[in-house]
Amino acid sequence: MTYEVSFSELKTWRTCRMLHHYKYHERLEPKTKPVALKRGAWIHALLEAYYKGNDWREVHQAFTDEFATLMDEEREYYGDLPETAETLMTLYEETYPNDRTLAVELEFRGFPLSQKVGLNGRIDLVLEDSRGVWVVEHKTTSRMPSEDERIVNPQVALYIPVVEQQLQVQVNGVLWNYLITRIPKRKEKDLLQRRYLPINKNVLSRLREEATVAAVEIQHLTRPYRSLNPMLCRTCAYRSLCIGELMGLDVEFIKRTEYTERRQQDDNNEEDGEAE
């Protein structure tokens, strides 16, 4: 029997076993999304509308109307999110008016990574330009990541064989599509950045092997454990629950007041949010 896993679940597993436990076993999600996650989901929805040929401004207005119904404390927490999203998308439309789109939000299930593991997921975008065909990963980020961060985070390349099979094209690699959100501190020309990461067969083979190992671990590990990495824990959406459990507090109360049940359909349609 094939064990199916999503790219998002693999990434969560490799980040922290306890984070994976809260999301995929206890099926919890925070009632109030972290700023980075909400901003990333908002802008991602606008990009999806843009590449599908729809009016992204209509989608933005719907989000803005919903934002206006939030409590004052919530709006203050999220800050100038509507203005940030509109500024970035207006600039994006002016900067990339001629992208040749091959697929948008391409969903798939059960793509074989091995005889025992199938991959589920949804691919943001597939583009073709003068350099070739690229699997595109949208990223909203407060700072421009370094080259090293892209090199050690190539897992999205697992989508390459999926695209090659479904679209019958040869894919050159991954195109990281960055939208930088710290607008007041940057010139407009610096807010949009694209970086290419060519992927060869050797890299792809190793990634498939490692993803298979991670999937087997997910299937068989019975006791989760915490990474307890200060950099990761600082922005984790499950921080209060994890610390409360660690300190012996009333975790059931924390769950009731701060978290809600995740929907099943969210598993393969997650947004990464924003890199801090």
N, C-alpha and C positions, 0 to 999 in steps of 0.2 A: 504493500500500500504506500502511495506517495504522500509524503508530508509536505503541505503547502505553506509557504511563508512569504511575507511581503518584504520589500526592500526596507520600508519604514520599521518593520519589526526587527529585522536584522540589525539595522543601525541602532535601534533602541537597546537591543541585547548587548551589543558591543560597547555601548556607552556605560550602562549600569544594569546589573541583574535585578536590583530592587525596583528600579524605574520600570523595567520590563514587567515585573510582577504586578505592579500597581496598574499598569495600562492594559495588559493582555490577560492577566489571570483574574484580578479583582475587578477589572473593567471600569476603572475610575478615570474621571477627567475633572479638572478644576472648574468650578462654576464661573469664575471670572478668569478669562484667558489672560496670560501674561501679555504685556504690551507688545513684545516682539512677535509673539505668535499671532495675535490679532492683526497687527500691521502686515505681517507676511501673508496671511490668508486674504486680507482685503486687496492688497496689490496683486496677488496671484490671480484673484477672480477678475480683476480688470484686465490683466494680460491675457487671460483665457478668452474674454469677450473680444478683445482687440484682434487676436489671431484667428478667431472664428468669424471675423467679418461683422461682428455686432457693434453697437454703439457702447463703448466702455463708459461713456458719461452717464448713460441711463443706469447702468449697474452701480456706478459710483453714487448717483443720487439716491438710489434705494438704500445703499449702505449708510449714506449720510443721514437720511431720514430715520433709519433705525438707531443710529448713533445719538440723534437728538432726543430719543425717548429714554436714554439711560439716565440714571440718577446723577445728580451733580458730582458726587464723589467719584463715580465711575468715569465721567467725562474728564474730570480733572486728572484722574489716574492715567487715562490714555492720551491726554494732551491734544496736540494739533493734528491728530491722525487724518481727518478728512483733507486738510490742507496739504499735508505731506503727500498723501496718495495722489491728489489731483496734480500737484506740481510735478511729481515724478512721471506720471503718465502723459501729461501734456508734452514734457520734454522727450519722453520715449517715442511718442507718435511722430514728433518732428525729426528725431535722430534716426529711426529705423523704419522709414516708410515703404521700403522695397524688399523686405525679407521674403524669400521664397519658401513658403510653408508646405511641408509634405504631410504633416500630421499634427493634430492638437489634442492634448489630453487622451493619448492612446492607451486604452485599458487592455489588460490581458490577464489570464489566469493559467496556472499550471505549466508555465514554460519550464522544461526540464533542465535543471542545473546538474543533476546526476540521475541515476536510476531511482534514487529514493527521495529526492527533493525537487519540488516544483516551485517556481517563483511567481507570485502575484504582484500586480502593481499598476501604476498609471504614469505614463511618461508625459512630462510637461509639454514638450514641443520637439519636432524634428524639422530642421532647416537645411536647405542646400544653398551654398554660396560658391564663390570662385575657388575656395579651398577644398570643397567637397561636401559631403553630407555629415551632419552633426546631431547627436542627441543633446538637446538643450536642457540645462537645469537652471531655473530661475532662482535667484537668491537676493532677498533683501538683507542688507547688512549695514551696521552702523560704521563699519570701517572696511577698507579694501583688504581682503586676506592676502597673505604672502603666497609666493609660488610654492613654497614648501607645504603650506596647508592644502593646496590643491593636489599635490603629488601624493600626500598621505591620506587623501580622502577621495579615492577614485572609484568607490563602490558603485556609483551611478553607471559606470561602464558596463555593469551587468545587464543594462538595458540594450546594449548594442546588438547582441545576437537576436533579441526579440524584434527589434526594428528591421534587421536584415531579413528575418524570416517573413514578417508580416508585410513589409513594403517592397521586398525583393530589390533592395539597394545595398550598396557597400558603404558602410559607415566608417568615417575616418577617426572619430573619437567624440569627446565631450566638449561642448561649448558652455562655459560658465557665464551666465547672463546676470551681471550684478546691477542692482539698483541701490544706491547708497543713500541712507535715510537721514543722516545728520546734515540737513540742508543749510541751516544758517552759518555753519562753519566751513562751507565749501563753495567753490565756484561751480556754476551750473555745468560746465563742461566736464567736471570730475564726477558728477553724480551717476553717470552710466558708464559701465566698463564691461568689456567682453574679453574673456581669456580662453584660448584654445588649449585643449589637452589631448594630443593624439594618443591613441591606445593601440598597442600591438597585440598580437595573438598570445605572446608569452604572458603579458600582464593579465589579459582576460582569462587565460587558463588558470593562473594562480588565484585570481579573484573568485572564480567559480568554485575552486577547491576549498577556499577559506569560507565562502558562504555556505557550502555544504556542511562543513565541520560545525559552523555556528548553528545551523538549523538542527543538526543532530543533538547538539548540546541543549538547545531550547526544548527539544522533544523529551529529553531524558533527565534534565536537572530537576531535582525535587525540592531543594532548599535554596532560595535566592539569597544573595548577599549584597551589601552596599559597597559601591566603589569608594565613597567618602573622599572624593577629590574636590578640594575647595573651589576650584575653577568651575567644575561641573555643577556642584551643589548650589553655588551662588545663584544660578539662573534656573534651577530645576523647578518645574511647576508642582512637584510633589514634595518640595522641601519641608513644609510644615508638618506633613503627615509622617515623613521619614524621620525627622528629628523627634517628633512627638512619640513615635513608636520606640525609637532608640532610648529616649529618656523615661519611658514607662508612663506616659501620660494617657489620657482617655482618648484613644485613637478612634473609637466609634463616634464620639462627639465631633472630632475633627472631620471625619468622613461625611457625617450628616450635614455639617455647616459649610464646609468648603468644597465638597466634591459632589459630582453627580455620576450617573451610570453612562458609560460610553456606548454609543450605538454600534452595532455590528458592522454597518456599512462604512464606518469611519476607518476601519483597519487598513484598507487599501487606498484611501483617499486623504491621507494626512498631509498637512503642510509642515515643512520644516521650520517655518517661522523665520526668525532673523538671527544672524550671528552677531554677538555683542562685541 
